[in-house]
């Protein structure tokens, strides 16, 4: 009887959260899938059942595949810089003996993360400006007439330029999280490794890296999932141009729904984004759980 009462009490406490999740998360997901099977003109209100036609049109759309490729490229570079790069930088900062310098460097690296994405996008928009931008002026001073470039105006460099801005903006936050994880490692383990003759590099791979694997797995999951939900950076800096070369799934969804008035197509893109992020999350959780059991 007491066990039944505890279960009922626990359910009562969690019921409000479950209701909110059902109303604001799971119900919209189901509704979005329903909308993706319609040809829907939101301005006139006309709806017509289209079945899976929106998905067929979506997978035949070259801009969709360009957007998907950009998201993959975004995810790959984000993992390199915001996970492994941030982990390496956090280890270097935490290895400094001076507490004052540690605090100063954490603050310096975190400052870009305190800037909103919109402001950061506009800032880099002016840095990349081909005639008056800081980047071209700096390159001109180093090698006149060699590196001048319309960074956001050419398909070959526009997406990489957008990704570079986002890495600068989010790098400090990832570094701070890894610094917290490294601080939780008992100092005795590093001291014992040093007494055994392990140098800084070996201590990083043998002590630090294994003991922050939980944070590393979480950061990979968050970073990759976030890379498939990118929107503000692209909209502020390029709006998907030039010639649709910098569209990501989020911006192509917006343009399909609110510019082309094809909300069935936009809902199909939303479903694809959900399936991708869910698959990545489940794969990462499965891999993390398996490694935890092995270790």
N, C-alpha and C positions, 0 to 999 in steps of 0.2 A: 504493500500500500504506500509506504514511504517512497519507494522508487518511482511508482506511478505519479505521485504528487510532485516529485522533483522534475520528472520529465514534463509534466503539465506546466509547472512553473517556468521551466526553461523555454518551452514553446511560447508561453505568454510573453516572455521578455523579448523573444526574437521575432514574434509575429509582426510588430509594426515595421521592422526592417524588411522582412520578407514581403510584406504588402507593398512597400515603397519600391522594392526591386522589381516586383511583378508588374507594377503599374508604369514605372518610368524606365525600365530596362527591357524586360522580357516581352511585354506586350508590344512596345514599338518595334522590336525585332520581328515579331510575327507579322505585324501590320506592314512593315517595310517589304517583307517577302511577298505579301499579297499585292502591294502596290507595284512590285516589279513584274507582275503578270498582267498589267493593264497598259493600255494606251491612254494616257491621262493628260488632258489639257486643263491645267489648273485655273486658267483665266476664264474659260467658258464653262468649266465644270464637267465637261463631257468625259465619260469613261467607257472604254470598250475592252473586253477581255482579249488578251493577246497570247496567253499561254506562256511559252518559253521563247517567244519571238524576240523579246528584248535581250535575252541572253545570247541568242544566235547573232543578233545585230552587234552586240557588245564584243563578242569574240572575233567578229569579222571587222571590227573598227581598228584601223592602224593607230589612231591616237590612243586608244585604250592600251595597246601593247607598248607604245612609247611611254605612257604614264606608268605602267607596271614596271618597265625596265628602269625608269628613273627612281621609282620607289626602292627597287632592289639595290641600285647603285647607292642610293641614300642610306639604306640599311647597312650595306657593307662598310662604307666609309665611317658611319656612325659607330659601328662596333670597333673598328680599328682605333679611332681617335677617342671616343667618349667612354669606351670600356677599357681596352688594353693600354691606350695612351694615358688615360686618366689614372689607371692603376699604377703605372710606372712613375708618373709625376707625383702621385700621393706618397709612394714609397720613398722617393727622393726627398720630399719635403719632411716626412716624418723621421728620416734618418739624420736630419740636422740636429745638432745638440742644443742649440740656442732656442729656448722656448719663445723668445721674443721674435726671432726670425721666422719660426714656424707660424706663429699667429699672423705676422705681416704677410707672408706669402699666401696663406690660406685666404686672407682678405683680398689680396691683389687678384688671385685667380678666380675668386667668386664674384667679383664686381660685374663682369659681363653678364652673368646669369641674373643679376638684379635688374637688368635693362629689359624692357618688354620686347617681344619679337618684332612688333611693328616698328618701334624706334630703331632697333638694331638693323632691320631690313632697310629702312630709309637711310640710315648712316652708311651702310655698305653700298647702297645705290649710288650715293654721291662719291664714295671712295672709288667705285668702279667706273664712274663717268669718264668717257674717253678723252674729253678735251680739258676738263678742269679737275678731274679726279686725282686724289692723292697717290693712288697706285701707279698710274701711268707717269706721273711726275717723278716718282721715286725711281721707276725703272729707266726713265729718260736720263736721269742723273747718273745712273750706273752704266748704261749702254745706250747712248743716243741712237734713236731710230731703229732699235732692234726689237724691243718688246712692246711697243705701243699697240694697244688692242682694245676693241670694243667688247669688253668682257661679257656684258649682258646682251649684246646685240648680235652675237654670232652663235650659231647652234653648237659649234664645237666646244665652246667654253662656258656657255650660259648656265647650264645645270651644275657644273662643277663650282662655279662662282657662288651660286645660291647655297650649295652644300657647305662650302667653306665658311660662309657667314654663320650658318646654323651650328657648325662645330665650334666656332669661336664663342658663340653665345651660350652653348650648353656644356662646354668643357669644364668650367670651374665647378659647376654643381656636381658633376660626376666625380671630380677629384675630391671634393669635400666629403662625399659619401664614402669613398674608398678610404679617406684619411680616418674617418670614424671607425671603420671596420678594422684598420690596421692598429689603431690605438687600443682596441679590445684584445689584441694578441698579448698574452703574458710576456713581460720583458725577460723572464727567466729562460724562455725558449730561445730567444736571440742570444742571450748571454751564454747558454750552454753550447749553441752552435758555434759561437765565436771561440769558446775554449777548445772546441774540437778542431779548430783550424779553418772553419768555413769563412770565406770572405764575403763582402757585401752582396756580390752577384749570386753566389751559392745560397746565402741565407734568404735572398729574395725568392729563389725558385724552390728551395727546400722547406722554408718556414712560412714566409709571408703568403705566397701564392696558394698553397693548399689550405691555409686557415682563413682565407677570404673567399673561398670558392662559393659560399652561399650568396655573398654580396655580388660576386661576379656573375653568377647565374641569374640573379634578380636583375642586374643591370643589363645583361644581354637581352633578357625578355622585355624589359621596359623600353630599351633603346630600339629594338627591332620592331616592336609593336607601334611605338611612336613614329618610326620612319614610314609606316604605311598609313599614318593619319596626318601627315604633313599638309598644311594648308597656308597658314599666314605668310611663311617665308616666301613662297612662290608668288602668291597674290600681290604682295607688297613690291617685290623686286621685278618680276617679269610678267605677271598675270598669265603665265603659260607660254609666252612667246620666247624667242621669235619662231614663227611658223609652227606653233604648238610643240616645240621641242622640249620645253621645260614643264609641261603639264605633269602633275602627279595624279593619283587616283582621286584625291580629295578635290583638287581644283577642276578636274574633268567632270566630276559629279556635280559641282556647283554650276559649271557652264552648261552642262546638259539640262539641268533642272531649271535654272533661273534665267539663262540666256536663250537657250534653244527651246524652252518650254516643253521638254520631253521628260516628264517626271517618272514615267515608267522606266526609261533608260537610266535615269539617275538612281532610282531605287535599286536597279540591278547592280549598278556599280557599288552602292552601299552594301548590298548583300555579299558581293565578292570581297570587299574590304573586311567585313565581319568574318567570313570564312577563313581568309588568310590569317588574320590576327588570332583567331581562335585556334587554328591549326598550329601556328607558331607557339602559342602559349602552352597547348597540350603537349607538344613535342618537347619543349624546354622543361616543363614540369616532370614529364616522364623520364627524361635524361637525368635531371637533377636527383630525382628519387632513386633511380638506379645506381648512380654514382655514390649516393649516401649509403645505400645498402652495401655496396662493394667495399667502401672505406670503413 
